[in-house]
Amino acid sequence: MDVILKERDKMSITIIGAGAIGGVIGAYLTKNDEHVTFVDRDIEHVKEINTNGLTIHKKDNKFTVKAPAYTVEEFLDTKESVDIVFLAVKAQHTKEAIQPFQKLMHEKSFVVSFQNGLCEEIIASVVGNSRTVGCFINLFADYIGPGNIEYGGAGSLYLGEIDGKVSSRVNDLRDRLQCWGDAKATQNIYGYLWSKLAYGAILTATALTNNEIADFYEDRKFHPLINSIGTEVLQVAANQGITPEPFDNWIPGLLFPEKKDLALEKSYFDMAKRLRSYTKTRSGIWRDLAVRKRKTEVPELFNPVIILGEKNGFDMSLLKKIISMIEEVENGTREISLKNMDELTMYIK
């Protein structure tokens, strides 16, 4: 659906989830004089944003923006309508987060998923396909306390209609997001989402250790495991007719369907170099496990991949083992340790 935005300045942005991703993106938009409203379930975070603003801490500097912030209940009580919704909550909270806002949407309203996984499908089941816009974002950031986000490094951002069509609303968002970085439009949003699922599965495995992500891409001994994890996801994508797209030195086409060893190894070393330039050196999943001591979004991200894979006859034992080990860490029956990688190597195909 091609939505013509004749009154762009009237299309406000409501960000549901003012944490790492939503906080960073919203802060840059606010800094660029866009009309942004934050909604978050963390009462103290909301209070701090309203009192002292939202501060983004970068490697060499920081900046603070002022924008209205509400808890979900507070925002619903205002009975205000929403124009553009950026959904930036963990995958497991997608449906419960967007459902209350459906009644606040009007004819031109739509939702953009600034999330990991295939959350667009869940969003579309609530608000409809025509009100759902896909988004791939690779951004390194952490919530470090009420009103404060650490921004550790920018990657790529792609926006696209889930039906693959070109639309003015996607192009408009791309233009508005230039204040953050080099946002782009794509007609293959699922290619990016599935590519990130493969990359994310690798990062999830690294979260079982206290090592930095770059350590695994730099060390050749981990490459067979990285390759097996990535391949397990990419084979499912191919079976679904998806062509995964490259981003930020992750080039899935070098791994699957035919592994190109030398070029693939070089891409891993290049990726490690990129990761070393970021202040955030571990994944958000590691932070959930080791620092925030809370449940991760891992099952919600990868169980759909496993179901699709097994339905089509693929061996998904490595991905299943990673999920199991993550859940054991969450439950306190497994420690975060480099030894976990040794256990995973037993599942290399």
BELURSUL-V699217 format. One line per field, one symbol per residue. phi: phi as a letter, one per 40 degrees, with the letter a starting at -180 (. if undefined). burial: 1 if it has 24 or more other ideal C-beta (glycine too) atoms within 12 Angstrom, else 0. A space follows every 50 residues. Layout:
# BELURSUL-V699217
phi = ???
burial = ???
This chain:
# BELURSUL-V699217
phi = .cccbcbdccccbbbchccdccccccccccdcgccbbcbacccccccccc cbgbbbcbdbaaabbbacbbcdccccccfccbcbbccbbcdcbdccccdc cdcccbdccabbccbcgbcdccccccbhccbbbcabbbbcaacbidgbbc bcicbbabbacccgccaccccccdcccccciccbcacbcccccccccccc ccccccccbcccdcdccccdcccdcdccccccccccdcccgcbcbcafgc bdccbacbcbdccccccccccdccccccccbbcccdcdccbcfbcccddc cbcccccccccbgccbcccccccdcccccdcgbaccacccccccccbcc
burial = 00100000001111111111111111111100011111111100110111 00111111000000101111110010000001111111111111101111 11011001111111111111111101100011111111111111011111 11111111111100001111111101101110111101111111111111 11111111111111111100011111111111111111010111111111 11111100000001101100110110010111111111110000011111 1111110110000101011111111110110000010001100100110
